[in-house]
Every structure is written in structure tokens, then in C-alpha cells.
Amino acid sequence: MAGALDDKGIEDAAILLMSLGEEEAAEVFKLLAPKEVQRLGETIARLKTVPRGRVEQVIEKFDSAAQMDSMLVNDTDEYVKSVLRKALGEDKANLLIDRILQGSDTTGIESLKWMDAQSVAELLRNEHPQIVAAILVHLEFDQAAEVLKQLGERHRNEVMVRIATLDGIQPSALKDLNEVMSKVLAGGDRMKKSNLGGIKTAAEILNMLGTAVETSVLDFVREADGELAQKIMDNMFTFDDLEKIDDKGFQSLLKEVQTDQLVLALKAASPELREKVFRNMSSRAAESLREDLESRGPVRLSEVEAEQKEMLKIVRRLVDEGQIVLAGGGDEQLV
């Protein structure tokens, strides 16, 4: 249901942009993230004709929402800082604040987010692993993983070691990167040290790389630093770790997953995880899923891993939203 609502929202936005005209729509697109532009563009391309009633409905909905908008605070940056510090305390809030507000100071990195992984890899192929690591930690985890796949094995492994040991990026370092990459990165004297990189980032990117590459990277890290490799593994969340999610959180996950996606993802799942899935469904749905699993013929391992990664992305989103708690994955123990 949530997926359908998201699709309808995207479609509404696409219809609204089409009704604005090219010039106005172009101005809106300039303010969107790459993935948002891609999704809206795909939706617009698919909408060959739209009933007049639907267009009027979308415009009325937007007009109603626009009339309700108002400037609530004069300085949103300061408001975010104040609220987060009161809610989370100084230390935890500062970690989030740097990530939330740094975008205005690192606009140059946005240029990489519009590029395909192969192009980014070509751009970075001859750079020192430390520079590559400093750049990749600014990208989305899945994009960073795709870039790493394009690099040679040794280069990839060395970059991952540096990502795992990266302890923030100083403003002067970002400024140097900006010069080296010819405006690919942007830095400023006023920028605070960014809390990017580290064990968790390395683990998140490894989660996206696939089993074969993941094993190669971890073997390399283990040879260089066995303790570091173990710390990375401790922070990785694999598909089989879904079994550790409590039933309430697991049910939230299942609501977000389509049946076809679940069937593929479970093809290589452990018997224990399959049983957990069945246990958190209605008896009728569980029986139907069992039949689908039995009737589904052999599938490529890459297809199974792709669906498992998509489910892990959903898990991470639900964790961020507070709908799922990963036992052992945070700073505090559960009691």
C-alpha cells in the first residue's frame, strides 16, 4: 500500500510539472536530487495522456497545499540545530547536523551524483585510494558500491580500508580535493569537519557490493588488519540477519515488500528465515507464498541478491523511521 501511495504521489507531481510548462518545470527540476529527477522523468515519459479531471484534481490539491504553506521560522538552519540538540543531546545532534547542513557547503559533490558509476570510476581510477575514499563517502551507498565494482580489485580493496579508517574530513582537505578534481568537489573555509567515513560507512557500502566482491574485500582487510575486518563485519547487516528483527518490525517490513520480490529474495534464504516470514503472515498468505516458492524454477543468483539488497534498503529506511529496531546494531543494548 505504501508503495502504491508513493507511486501516486510521483504521478501527481509529474502531472503538475507537465501542466506548468517547460520553463517553469525546468526551474523545479533544478532543485531536485538526481534520483528524484530520474523517477519524475520516467513517470512523465510514461504518461502519454491524462484525463482532464485528473489534471484539475492535481492542481486543486496543489493549490490547497500551497495556501496552507507559510514561513514558520526565519532561520531554518538554527532551528534544526536547536531542536536536534534538545532532542538528542550535543554529541548525537552534532553528528546529524553536519550531515544535514553540509550540503550547502559541498555543492560540487552533486555533480558526481548525476554521473553513472562507470564515469565516476573512470574519473577516479588514477587517484590515490585516500582521495577516492574521501569522495565516495559523500555518495549514496549504492552508488559508491557501483563505483567500487568498476575499479580493479587491489585499488577497490585499498579504498575500502581507507573508508573504514576515515575519521572525518578537514576543510583544508576538502579544499585540496576540490583543486585535484577540478570542481568535482567543493570545499570552504567555513565548513566544519564532516563526520563521514568510518567502520559503519564501510559496512554499509560492503552490504551493496555482492557476496563475491564482499568476500574479496574482507579477506584483504583481514590480512592488513584483522581487528578492523572484524569491526566492519560486526556492523554489516546481511539478509539472513533479518531473522533478528522482532515480529512487529518484521511485519512492518513485509507490508513494504511485493510478493514477487519476496519470492525471489527467499530463494537463497535460510530455512529459519523462511519460517519467520511464514510466521508473520496470515495462514492463507503463507500457504500461497510456499506454493509460489515451490513452483518457481531456478533463477540467477544475481537476481536473488538484487532483490535481497532492495529489501535491505527498505530495512534501513524503516530503521531510520523507528519502525524497526536492529538488536545489537546500535550503541545501546536492548533490555
N, C-alpha and C positions, 0 to 999 in steps of 0.2 A: 504493500500500500504506500509506504514511504517513497519507494522508487517511482511509483506512478505519479504521486504528488509532485515530486521533483521534476519529472518529465513535463507535467502540465505547466509548472512554473516556467520552465525553459521555453516551452512553446508560447506561453503568454508573452514572455519577454521578446521572443522572435517576432511575433505578430506586431507588438508595439513598435519595435525598431523598423519593421517594414512600413508601418503607417507613418513614420516620421519623415521618411525621405532620405536620400543618400547622404546629404551633407550633415544633417543632424545625427543620423545613425552613426556616421563615421566618427563624430565627436564623442559619442558614447563608447564606441569600440576602443578609442584611445585610452579610456580609463579602466579597461578590463584586463584581467590576467590572461595569459596565453591560453590556458585550458578553457576559460570562460568564452573567449573569442572562438576557439575551435568548436566548442559544443553549440554555441549560438549559430555559428556559420553553417554547421551541418544541419541544424534544425531549419534554418531559413531555406537552405537548398532543397530540403525535403518538402517544404510547404509550397506546393505549386499553386494551389487555390485555397482561399479561406472564405467561408461564408460571411456575408456582411454582418449578420447577427453576432457572430463570434468576435469580429473586429470591434464592433460597438461595445460588446461586453468587456473586452480587454481595456479599451480606452476609458470606459466608465470606472472600471476597477482602479486603473492607474490614477485617474483624476481624483477619485475619492481618497486614495492613499496619499497623493501629493498635498491635498488640502489639510491633511492631518499632520504633515511634517512641520516642524518648527525648530529653531536653533535652541537647543536645551542648555548648552554650556558654551562659554566664549572660547575656552582653550581646552580642546578635547584631549590633547597630549597630557596636560597637567591633571585633568580629571581622571584619565586612565591610571596614571601613576598613583594618585592619591587613593583611588578605590582599591586597586590591587594591593597596595601596601597595607591598607587597613584590613583587607580580607585575608591576605596570605602571609603577612609579615615581611620585613625588609628584604631578607635574603631570597626567599622564593619569588617574591614580586619582582625583584631586580632581574632575575633570570628571564622572566616573561617580558618585562618592559623592554629590555634590549631587543628581543626578537620582534616585538610588536611595533616598536617605533623606529627601528633602524632602517626600515625600507626607504624612508625619506632621505637617508644619507648614503644609500648604496644603490642608487638608481641604475648605475651602469651594469650591475649584475643582471638586470632584467633582460638585457639583450641576449644573454645566453639562454634564458628560459624560453625564448622564441625559436631557438635553433634545434634541429634534430640532433640526436645523440651522436651520430657519426660525424657531423660537422663540428660539434664541440670537441669530440675526441681528436679530430684532425688538428684543431686549434691548439690542443694541449699536449699532443703526442711528444713533442720535443722539449717540453717544460720539465723542470725539476719536480720530483714527486711531492715535495713540500708545497710548491706553488699549486700543483694540481689539487692537492688535498684542501688547501685553503679556498680554492674556487668551488670544488664540489660540495663542500658543506653548506654553501649558500643555495644549492639547488634542492628541488624536491627529491625525496629519497629514491623514487622510482626512476627519475631522470638521471640522477647520479649513478644509479646501478647500471642503466643502459650505457652511459658513457664509459664506465669501467669495463664493460664487456667488450668494448671496441679497442681497448688498449692491450698491449702484449702482456703475457702472464706475469713476468717479473715486474714490469712497470706497475701493473694493477696491484700486485701484492705489496709493493713498496708504498704505493699511495695509501692503501688501506691501513698499513701500520702507522703512517703519519696521521691519518684521520683519527685513529683510535687514541693517539698520544697528543693530539692537538688540544691545547689549553687556551682557547680563545685567540683572537686576532687583534693585535695592537693597531691603532690608527695609522702609525707610520708604515706598518707592514702592508696595510691595505693601499696606502698611497703608492708604495713601491709596485704592488701588483697592478695598479692602475696604469702605471707607466709601461710595465713589461707587456701587458696585454693590450696596449693601445686602445684605451677607453672601454675595454670589455668589463673591467671592474672600475668602480668609482669609490674613492675614499675621501675623507675630510678630516681636518684638524679637530673639528668639534665632535667627531664620532667617539663614542665610548667603546671600550674593548668589548667585542662581540663574544657572547658565550656560545660559540659554535664548535663543532668537532667533539672529540672525546669518545669514550667507550660506547655510550648509548648511540651516538650517530653512526659509528662503525657497525654496530649490531643492526641498526635499522636498515642500512644500505645492504648489508650482507643478507638480510632477510629477503631482499628483492633480487638477488643475483642468481638464484637457482642452485640446486644441490651440487652439481659438479664443480662450478666455479667457487661456491661457498667452501667446499672441502679443500680445494687447492689453496685458497687464501688463508684459511685457518691453519693448514699444515705449515705454510710459510711463516705465518705469525708465530706459531708454536715453536718453530726452530729458532726464531730470533728472540722470543720472549714467551716462555711457557705460561707465566703468570698473567701476562697481558691477554694471551689467547683464551685463557680460562675466564677472565673477566668479560671478554667480548661474548663468549658462549653463554655466560650467566645472564647476559642482558638480551640475548636473542630470544625471539618468540616464534616457535615453529608451528606448523599446522597441527601436529599431534599435541601441542600444548593447549589446544582448545579444550582438551579434557579437563584442564584445571579450572576452567570458568565455572562459577556456580550455576545452578539450574535457572535462576531468574535471569542472570546475564545471558546465558546460553539461549533462552527463549527470545530475548531481545535480538540476538544475532540472527536466529532462524527467521524472524519476521522480515529481515532485510535481504534475505537470500532467495533467489528464484530457484524453483525445483530443479531445472536443468543444470544450473550452476552447482547445486548441492550434489547431484548425482555424479557429475564429473569429478568434483573435489573429493568425494568419498571413495572413488575407485581405488586409490592407493592409501586409504586411511587405515589405522589400526582397528581391530575388532572392538576394542574398548571405546574408541571414539565413535564408531558407528552406533554402538549400543546407547551411548549418551545422546546421540542425535534422536534415535528412535524413542528414547525415554522421555524426551522433551517435546514430543509431538503427540497429537491425538492418535488414537489407535488406528483410525482409518487412514490418516496421512502417513503414519509409519508403515503400514502394510503396503500402501501404494508406492512408497519410496523403496521398500525392499524389492518389490516386483520390478521397479524401474532399474535398480542396481543389477538384478539377476538377468534381466533381458538385454541390458546394454552390452554390446560387444566390446572387443578390445579397442582401446583408444591410446593415442600417443601420450607418453609421459609428460611431454612439454605442455600439452593441453591441460592435463590434470594439474600440473604445477602452476599454470597460469591462473586457473580458477581458484586454487588454494591461496595464491597471492592476493587475488581480489577479495577473498573472504578475510584474509589477514588485514587488508586495508580497512575493511568495514569494522573489524575488531578494534583497530587503533582509533578509528573515529568514535566508536561507542565508548571507548575508554576515556577519550578526551571529553566526551559529553557526560561522563559519570554514570553511564548505563551499565558498564561492565567494570569489574574490579579484577585485576590480574594478581592472584596470590603470589607473593614473592617478587613482583615486578616493580615495587615501589620502594621508597626509603623506609617505610614503616611496616612492621609485621601486623598481620590481621589477628585479632583475638576474638 
